[in-house]
Every structure is written in structure tokens, then in C-alpha cells.
Amino acid sequence: MNYPWPEPGTPLNEVATPMPVIDEARLAANIARVQAYCDQHGKAFRPHIKTHKIAAVAHQQVEAGAVGLNCQKVTEAEVFADAGFEDILITYNILGAAKLARLKALNARVAKLAVVADSKTTVAGLAATFDADKPLTVLIECDTGAKRCGVQTPEAAVALAENIAAAPGLRFGGIMTYPATGGAEQVEAFMSKTMALLAEKGIDCPVRSSGGSPDLFFAHLVPSATEHRAGTYVYNDRSMVRAGHCTNDDLAMHILATVVSRPAPDRAVLDSGSKALTSDLLGFSDYGSIAGYEGAKVVSLSEEHAVVDTSACTTPFPEIGAQVKVVPNHTCVVTNLFDRMVFHKDGLVTRVENVDARGTVW
Amino acid sequence: MNYPWPEPGTPLNEVATPMPVIDEARLAANIARVQAYCDQHGKAFRPHIKTHKIAAVAHQQVEAGAVGLNCQKVTEAEVFADAGFEDILITYNILGAAKLARLKALNARVAKLAVVADSKTTVAGLAATFDADKPLTVLIECDTGAKRCGVQTPEAAVALAENIAAAPGLRFGGIMTYPATGGAEQVEAFMSKTMALLAEKGIDCPVRSSGGSPDLFFAHLVPSATEHRAGTYVYNDRSMVRAGHCTNDDLAMHILATVVSRPAPDRAVLDSGSKALTSDLLGFSDYGSIAGYEGAKVVSLSEEHAVVDTSACTTPFPEIGAQVKVVPNHTCVVTNLFDRMVFHKDGLVTRVENVDARGTVW
């Protein structure tokens, strides 16, 4: 968009709203804290790029010690391959001729590419696409309580592993799970049982990948896991504070918004609507909190307006034209709405980054 | 994105998913039906571009008889000015130096540009920006029950109209409201009272603009209104069917999705997550319906997955790799997620349109 993006050094209050702004110091601290935790417990760490979708931030994560990246779509992985990343796990069932052709081309140019599968149909599509010249690594997605994708039992995982191992163009890479919060015991039980059954068949299971941000600091309670994947930790959000993962001082993303109307004494309207915050509730009854204005409640969103009930706000709420900082319920979905994003340190703009993988839906 | 977009004539089942697909026949019928209703009742019709954000669709609306366009942001209006539209109403309080400068430049090149204001602060910013050489038309936004923006009483509207009329660079254009559903009486009462008070002051009120899609066909119950604005009617969605505005046969937008996992007998997972559907509930308890699969319930979304509970589905649910068509709860927010969109007729692709104003947040 043809817009006067702020130069480095611009004060944040001169940035046109609504705009997500990323605190450099908190971003760096979040990256360092989680990497240190994984290092301490001997787990490889593989950040999920969905939260930032920015190559420069991914480079910060890998420079801190991350083993590689986690993507969700082929076109997302292409963006990060173009940016020079050589170890990418796509945690998705890739289906259909168009995507399989793209995946094959990607595998030819990325040193370490892997995908997941949870069905014979997905494995059959992969097996028919890849050959022994440049085989594709496939992990099995296991459902350890999240009730999304994944095989339901260790026995089903082993049956699928045999399918993969039998395909000349595929390599069995291990197992992967996206656990429900607090499910460390369930994840460990599934992983250890699967490994034992695979060992009986003489099938090696090199990678055991666990995932999720809210329960990231429970990753060491899954001894069988060799790596952990997480995305949200990099910026954090209101749901992560509620989960006990972090405090308000670890929130790297805020959405800068302007008060555009004060139609009634107990009502303020911000320019951060669902096009800026999304309508993700994640169990909350309102659409974000407002830094410094305890009790102010974002009660409804339309595309370009957020209606704030200020009746229980402990501080006089700002007047028309003033800026506020909204803490989003869910940071990852905000990122997908903006083409570019503003970074800052000590109240001054440091850089404006393209959200490189925004809109990569396939 | 570097992706093999479908050529005209491609069967829909070859389009990579997730992808919103627009039915040309239903689109044309929706445009014609609403224009005919407004023509019949002597109301000017001003479509809100938020639902499609596509210049080519806006041209279809104006060719059918729409008086001009309704935008929400300056940058949105710029996109449609670039596409040749000469009558644009921006229904937003424009605040801040950067946006006011852009608005002034826009006013210099658009034949009929107007904005709304609901406060002295907004009017003061506009008054300081515009001059008598090329004045800006300003309407007053009135709150007739939606409890979003807007002055609260006809008396407040008149006071603000006097502010506008006194500014050399501004022209008072009339009043505008975005009513709560079914609020025709409340809208009429507010409008007629305001007009009477303005007449006493000798202030002309040429435009009285009502708005909203769900209650569009009640627009004739507001005799004082000269025009109506609506967006969602152009594609329609699940919420519009529930509101009684249309039937399933008037749904022009579906989200084409693929079944990527069938982890359990009563669970299917689609590739249309919150990055394709958004998490807008609009009062529903689930995230869309699936055409032809009554009872299938989209119980949860993550960014790239939609989990479907198939236990109450009256038809056997499709297996992995099959395509389904999801009816979104809210069409406008879906549009903002995609850079391009596929149109079709009788199951064959007709065109692929850029979503020209996607991501115009300012």
C-alpha cells in the first residue's frame, strides 16, 4: 500500500493506526528465554512461523539456536526457503496434485524438508509423487488429546509407519503431536508406546516432536520427545498470560489504536476492529484488553470499529484522537491481517518488516 | 503469490483449496434484486464495498443503478477512486494529520467525496484541513440504536451541523445512521426530528442515509431516508439467511475446502481454518455450515484447520481428499483474508479477481 511508513526513529505516537507494533526488547527476551529452556532440557526447538510470518524474525530464532522452522502450508514453506532456511517441517497433510507438485519442487531445493501424514490416503499421495532420487521425510501426526488431526492409537501409528517405510520415495522420520494443554503424561504415554512398538518391528523413530505454546514449559515432562515446536511465545498475547506462560511484561505485540468516537460517557470506539484484532475469543468474553486501562472492556467488534465499555474502567479513558495499545487475545491471527508491521524500541520505530508469508493459504 | 491460478473454464473441483468462490449468477441476481427494491421505493442505493473490495464488482453495482460507493477508510476510498469511481462516502471519523492529508488529496480528485463525523473533535480536524477552494462534504453520524458511533440526540446533531456549516472548508451534507436490526421506527423518528430542528435553523439536510444489510428490505419503512447503504447483500452469508433476508439459493460465496483428515468416525478436518473463515460467530455456536451436509457442525477452528463433528450429519460425510463448500457465517471478513478470489458459473471458472482493497486498514 502506498502509505508513508514510519522511518526508524519515528515516535510510536506518530504511527498511523490501527497497527500492530512489536517491542524489540521483549521479542529478543522471549526468543532467548524459550531457547534457554529447551537447551537446558536437551530438546531441539523448532519455532512455528505462523505467529510472525517474517523471515527476519525467523533468522533471529535460528541465530538463537533453533534447529529449524515449522510451517503449516507448502506456500508458507516456500517463502522461508526463499529466505534461505534449510530445515523446514510442514505439519500438515498435503493432498492434491497441485500442492504435491509444489512440494516436490520444494523438496528438491531444501536440504531438510519433512511433512506429516495421518492417513493412508495422504501417504499414498506422497508415495506416488516422490522417488528414491530425492526422497521426502514423513512424520506421523498423532492425536494425543487435542482432537484435531492425528492417528488415534500407537498401533495405528505403527501401521502407517510401515506404509511410509515401504514407499521408495519416502523416509519415515518419526512422530509428531500437537497436545492439548497440560497433556504431558498423555503425550509421553503415546510416544513411548509407539516407539516400543516400532522397535519391535525394527523401525527407527529418530524424531519425536511435541508442540504448543501454552504448555511450552512442560515440554521437559515428555522425556521421549526430542524436539518441541511453538509459535505464540515469540510475541505472546492475552491468552498466554492467562495460561501462566508469561506476564504482561512479556507481551511483545500490541495493536496501536486511536479513539475515534466517545458517543456516550461509558462508551469509547477504537479504530481497531475485527480487521485488526480478529474475532478470536479463545475463551475470553471480550476482544482484547487495553494496556493501562484496567476494567475497560472491548465488548464488540465490527470490521473497522471496536466498541469499549468504559463503565468499569479504573482510570479515566482517553478522549477522541488519543492512542491506546490493545493486547490481542491471539497474536497469530492478527499477523495474518497486515501486510507490514512496525517494530520499536524505547518508544521509537526501529524497522518496518514485510509480513512475508501473510495470506499463504495453500 | 506465485500460484497456478485457474484459467477460465477450469472445473471448480480443480481449484486448490481453501478458496472463496463466487457464483456469477447469484451475484448478478443479488445486485439486481436489491437495486430493484431501492428503485421501486425511490431510494438511492449506495453499496458498501467492504464485502467484496473488488473494483470490477463495484462497477457491476454502479452499472445496475447504484448512486455511488460507501467506503470505511481513506485508503479504501483511494483504491476505488483509482478505479474511476466519482461518488464515494466514507462513513468514518477521519482523525490525525497523516489521514487528513490523504483525505485532502483524495477530495481534490474525486468529484463527489463525503465523510461523516460525530464529534466536535473530528469536525475541528476536518475544518483545519479543508478550505473553500475545494470544500469537503460532511454528514453527521447518528446513533439510532446500534450503540456504535454517532451523536445520541437530534439536538446534538443540529449543534454539530452548525459547527460544520460555520467552517469555510466544509459543507454540511446531511445525516447518516447504521441502525440496529429492525429499528426502522427509531431511525425515522431520529431523522424526522433532526430535519425539523435543522429546518428551524434554516439548515438544509439534503442526504439522509440509512444502512445495513440484514434489515435492507425494511428501508422503505424510513420515509425520511433518501438513500440506503448495504454491503453483505452482494454475496450473502449464513447470518443473512438466518435474518430472513435471503435463502440458501442466494448465497453467492462459498469457501471451497478439502477434507484433509478423518481421524475418528465422527470427526472430519477441513483445510479452511480461521485464516479462511475467520472466527466470527455472529451469534452462531459454530463456524459455518457445509452445503449438502445438514447437521455437520464446524465445532472449532485453528488457523489452518476446521474440525467438523459429523455425528449428527444426515448424509455420509466425504472422505479425505474430497472437496466441500462451506457457507461462512460472515462473508465480509472472509474477503479481507484473500488476495485474489475465484468466480464461476455452472461449475466452471469465469475469472479470478484481485481483492483490490484487501488490507486497507487505515
Interface residues (C-beta under 8 A of the other chain):
Chain A: M1 N2 Y3 P4 A16 T17 P18 M19 K50 Q72 K73 T75 E78 Y92 N93 L95 G96 A98 K99 D118 S119 T121 T122 G125 D143 K147 R148 C149 G150 V151 Q152 T258 V260 S261 R262 P263 A264 R267 V269 S274 K275 A276 T278 S279 D280 L281 S300 S302 E303 E304 H305 V307 E319 I320 G321 C332 V333 N336 L337 F338 D339 G359 T360 V361 W362
Chain B: M1 N2 Y3 P4 A16 T17 P18 M19 K50 Q72 K73 T75 E78 Y92 N93 L95 G96 A98 K99 D118 S119 T121 T122 G125 D143 K147 R148 C149 G150 V151 Q152 T258 V260 S261 R262 P263 A264 R267 V269 S274 K275 A276 T278 S279 D280 L281 S300 S302 E303 E304 H305 V307 E319 I320 G321 C332 V333 N336 L337 F338 D339 G359 T360 V361 W362
